[in-house]
Amino acid sequence: MSRQKIRVILVLASLALVALLGVQLVWLTKAYNVQEREFNHSVQVALTNVSDQLLGQAAQTKPAKPVQQIASNFFVAELNAPIDPAQAAALLQAEMNRRNLQEPYEFGLYNSLDDTLMFGQYVSGSRKMAAETEQRPVIRHEQEGAVPLYNLAVVFPSKTSFILREMEIWWYSSGALLVVVLFFTYTMGQILREKRLAELKTDFINNLTHELQTPITNIGLASEVLRKRAADLPADRLARYHDLIYAENERLRAQVERVLQMATMESRELVLKKETIDLHALLQETGQNLSPRLQQRTGHLRLNLQATQPLVHADSLHVANALYSLLDNAEKYSPQAPDIEVSTRNVEGGILISIRDKGIGIKQEFQKFLFDNFYRVPTGNVHNVKGFGLGLSYVKAIMEAHHGQVTVESAEAQGTCFNLVLPT
């Protein structure tokens, strides 16, 4: 399947999921509003019934005014009548129980003349009566013989949480939809990842074929000449053909060895043979191995080794391979005469090795993929710089095996710096 088709499928599926989430959100909002209206209706009916009963007990003939909802969770019944707080508490509790409103609430009796709170009580919401609830004392009028007239007010402090709990089935459906969305996201991520990995492997196979074909061809040609004309060739030409066969064979061996190293890393069979090594000596030796290529291109390598404690407990072979891989990249990706600097310094708990070049650099958008297997930075022609895309992933694997880390700093056309930290 082409990348374009995958993008179209991904966009369409994402739009469908967004639409589903939008519809679910609309229905959640509607369900909440329905539950809230039902709750408000139940409370208003309950307060109306309580008001009628209290007015009847107070021998009031005029009906109570309609219950008013002052705020989302605050309801007031204007009675303007003398009320017994105990009777009001009992009637209100019984009416709430009858309508299955078991949420905690606070109710109070207010002086109808100046809205002074005369009585207040908190009800936990259980079916137990007011004897077990917190209660404020009744505030009596100072004037003897005064008969206070009360209004009834009720507040539900946890109304929102009650409504949300009543929407349990909606939360289950939303959770199921969320699981579907997460599963889809994970699946699409895996598909894109596998497709990208397949593309990288295809590039790797193409590069491998190209890289192996050249030395095999050279060895075949040189061997054919030696087989047919060895007796007629002068000594210097014989030596050149022998050297060519040896060099190309070493090139093949190095390429096969690199692939085998990554295969070992992938199968988690890497066994480190750790010993105390001097990183400065290892860097000097690795730099000498690169010097013939640098001399050919009139480049140079500067060692700025400032670490006062260069000893680490590590596998010298693998660390040397990782260092050489970075130096090899610094040389290959320097279009002019390579200018490479290697510096060391001690940091907290380890030693920092910086390998800096002044080559072509790496765009920011590619840097997050640098340490992936088979990945090579696009340069227009995959064969203009030889390699399989395994070097940096190998470096990362070796550093992680030593509990170290590797990071990169780079800008296009301004060079690259790889920083390695190995614990001392």
N, C-alpha and C positions, 0 to 999 in steps of 0.2 A: 504494500500500500504506500502510495506516495506521501511525502510530507505535507503537500497541499491538501490532500484528502483528510489526513489526520487533523490538520488545523481546522478544516470545515466542520468535521464531526465534533471536535472539541468545542468549537464556538457554539454550534447548535445545541449540543448537550448542556453546555453551561447556561445558555439562555433558557432552556427548558427547566433546569434546576432552579434558576433564579425566579422564573415564573411560578414554579411550585412553592418555593419559599414565600413569595409574595402572597399567593393565595392562602397559604397556611397562616401567615401573619394577619391577613384580613379576617379569616375565620376565628382566629384567636381573639382578636379585638371584638368581634361581634359576640362571641361566646362570653367574654368578660362583661360586656354591656348587658347582655341578657341576664347573667347571674346577678349583676349589681341591681338591675331593675327588680328582679324577683326578691332580692334581699330588702331593698327599700320598701317594696310593697308589703312584705311580711311585717316589717317593723311598723309601718304606718297603720296597718290594720290592728296590730297588737296594741299600739298606743291609743288608737281610737276606742277599742274595746275597754281598755283600762280606764280611759278618761270617762266613758259613759258610766262605768261601774262606780268610779269615785264620785262623780257628780250625783249619782243616785243615792249613795250612802250619805252624801252631804246635803241631801234634800234640795238639790238645785234643779229647777225645772227647765231652765234654758239649756239647750245643747251646747256642748263644747265646740270651739272653733276647730276647723280642720287642722290636722297635724302638719306642722311646717318643717321642711328639711332645710336647716340653716346652712349646713355644709355637707360634704359627702358622708360623714359619719356622725353628724350632730342633728338630732331631732327634738322638736319642742311642741308640747301640747299646752295651749293657753286655756287654763281651767278657771282662774280667778275665783277659787273656792277654797274653803278651809278643808285641809286634807290631813288624815292621819298617816304619818310616814310609814309606820309598820304595815298598815293596810296597803299603801301604795307599793311598798316593796314586795309584799306577798302576791298581790294581784299581778304586778309586772313580771315576777318570776314565773308564776303559773302560766301566764299568757305566752311568755317566751318559750317555756317548755312545750306548750301545746303546739307551737309552730316550729318546733325543733330548731330554735335559734339558741344554740348552746355556746355561743361566743361570749367571752368576757365583755362586760359593759359597765359603765358608770351612769348612775342616774342621780338627779338632784331635784330638790324643790326650791324654787325661787320666789321671793316676794314679788307679787305681781305689780306692786307700786314702784319699786326702785331696783328690781332685778337683783336683790341681795340673796346670796345663797343661804338658805335656812337649814337645809339638810342635804347631806351627800353620802353616797354609799357605792362601794365597788363590789360587783358580783362576779365571781370567778368564771361563771358560765356553766358550772356543773349543775346537777339537779338538786344539790343541797340548798337548803333555804338560807335566808339572810342571817341566821344566827352565826354562821361561820364566815361571814364576810366582814371586811373592814367597814367601819361606819363612823361618820362624823356626827357629833352631838347636834341635837336640834338647837338652833339659836332662837330664843324667845324674845318677844318684844318687851321693852322696858316698861311700856305703859300698861298699867293694870287694866284688865278687861278688854284689851285689844285682841281682835280675832284676825290673825293673819290670813291672807288669801294667797294661794300658791299657784304657780305654773310648774308643769312637769317637763324635765329635760333629760334626754338619754344620749350618751356618747358611746360609740363602739371603737375603741382604740386600735383593734386588730381586724378591722373590716376587710382591708385589702388582702391580707394573708388568708382570711376565711374564704373569700371569693376565689382566690387562686387555688386553694385546696379543693374547692368544689369543682374545679375544672380539671380534675385528675385525668379523665379519659382524653382530654385535649393534649395534656402534656405527654401522655403515652404516644399519641399519634405524632406529635411534634418530634419526640425522641426518635421514633422509628424513621421519620423523614430525615432527620439529621444523620442517623446511621447510614441511610441510603446515600446521602450527599457525601459523607466522609468516605464511604466505600467507593463511590464513583470517583471522587478526587484521587484516592489512593490508586485505583485501577488505572485511571488515565495517566497518573504520574509514572506508574510502573511500565505502561505501554510506551510512553515517550522515552523513558529511561532505556528500555530494552531496544527500542528502535535506534536510539542514539548509540547504544553499545554495539548493535549490529552494524551500523555505519562505520563505527571506529574499527571494528574487527575486519570489515571489508577493506578499509584503507590499510590496516595492518598487513593483511594478506597480500595486497597489491605491493606495498612497500617491501615486504619480506621477499616476494617473488623477484622484484627488481634488484634488491640488494644481494640476493643469493645468485641470481643469474649472471651478474657481472663477473664476480671472481671465478665462478665455475667455467664461464666462457674463456676467461684469460688463462686459467689453468689448463683447459682443454687445448687451446691453441698452442701454448708453450710446450705442452707434453707432446703434441703432434709433431711440432718442429723437431724436438729432441729425438723422437722415435724414428723419424725419417731422415734427418740430416745431421745428427749429432757428430758423425765422423767428419763432416765437411765444414763445421762451424769453427771459427777461431775461439780461443780460450775466453776472451773477454765477453763474447756474445753468449757462450755457454754459461758463463757465470751470471750474466744478466737474466737468462731464462730460468736458471736455478733460483736466483733471488726472487724473481717474479712469482714462481710457483710457491716458494716458501712464504712470501709476503701475502699472497692471495689466500693461501691455506690458513695462515694466522688470522686473516680477516674473517674467513668463514668460521673458524673456531671461536673467535670473539663474538660473532653474531649469534651463533648457536648457543654459546654460553650465556649470553644475555637473555635469550628466550627461555632457557632452562632455569635461570635464576628466578624469573618472574613466575614460571610454572611452579617452582618450589614455594614461592611466596603465596601464590593463590591456593595451593593445597595445604598451607599452614605446616609444612614440614621443615621450615627453616630452623636449623640448630646453630646457635651462636657459640663460638669458642672464644669466650672472653678472657682477656689478659690485660695487664697494665701496659698501655702503649703511650708513647710520646707523640702527641698530635703534631707538634712542630716538625719532628723528624719525618712523620708520615706525609705531611704537606710538602716538605722539601723533596722527598722521594717521588711523590706523585707529580710535582711540578717538573722534575727532570724527565719523567716519561713523556710529558707533553712538549718538552723543549724542541725536539726535532721539527715538529709541525710548526711551532712558533717561528723558528729560524727560517723555515721555508717562506713564510709570509712576512718576514721582517717584523714580527711582533715581539712583545716581551711580557714577562710575568714578574710582578713585584710582590714580595712577601713582606708583610708588615706584622710580624709576630710579636705582639706585646703582652700576651698572657703570661703571667708569672707562675701559674700552675698549669702546665700543659698536659699533665698526666690524666688519663681517663681509663676506666675499666670497660673495654669494648672488644669487639671482634675486628682485628686489624684488617683482614681481607675484605670484609663487607664495607667497613668504613672507608677504606682506600678506594674501593670500587665506586662508592657514592661520591666521594670527593672528585675522583677522576671524571665521573659522568658530568658533574657540574662544570669542571674545567673544560671538558670536551665541548659542552654546549656553548660556553663563553667564547671558545675559539671558533666554532662553526658558525655562530650567529653574529660574528663581527665581520662585516663586509670589507672593511679596510684592514690595515695591519692591526691585529688584535692587541688591545691594551687591557690587561687583566691585573687586578689587585686582589690579593688574599690577605686578610687581616684577622687577628685573633685578639680577644681580650677576655678576662675573667668576668663573669656575671654571677649573680646570686645562685649558688647551687650548681654551677656548671661553667662551661667555656663556650663562648660565642665565636663562630667561624663565619666570616663574611667573604663571599666571592663576588666581586663586582667587575662588570665589563662595560665597554662603551659601544655596544653593538646596536642592533636594530630595535631592541626593546620589545615589549609585549603590551598590546592594548589592554585596557582595564577589563573589557568585556570577556577576554579570553583567560584572564588570570585564575578565575575560580575553577577552571577545568584542567589546569596545568598538571596536577598530580594524579589525574585519572589514567587508568590503563589505556594504552593505544592512542591517547590523545596527542595530536600535533597541531600547533598553532597554524591556521591557514596562512599561506604565504603566496598563493596564486599557483605555485607549482610544487606538488608534494615531494618531488624528487630533487629539488634544487639544494636541499640540505639533507644529507643521508641520515636515516634513523628509523626506528620502529614506533616511537612514542612510548617507550618503556622506561627510559632513563629516569625521569622525574618521579614516576610512580615507584620505581625501585628505591630511589633516594628516600622518599617518604616512608616506605615500608621499613627500610633499615633504621631510620631515625626513630620510628615508633617502637620498633623491636628493642631499641636501646633506651626507651622512655625519654627520648629527646623530641625535638620538633624542628620543622623546616618551614620557613616563610619566604615570600618573594616580594620585592619592591621593584617596580618597573614602570617605565613610561615609553611610549612609542618614540623611536629615533633618539632616545636619551640613555639607553643602556639598561642593564638589569643587575640586581643585587640579590643573591640568595643568602639567607641567614640561617645557619644551623646552630642549634644549642644541644650540646651533649652534657649530661650530668657528670660531674667529676667523681 
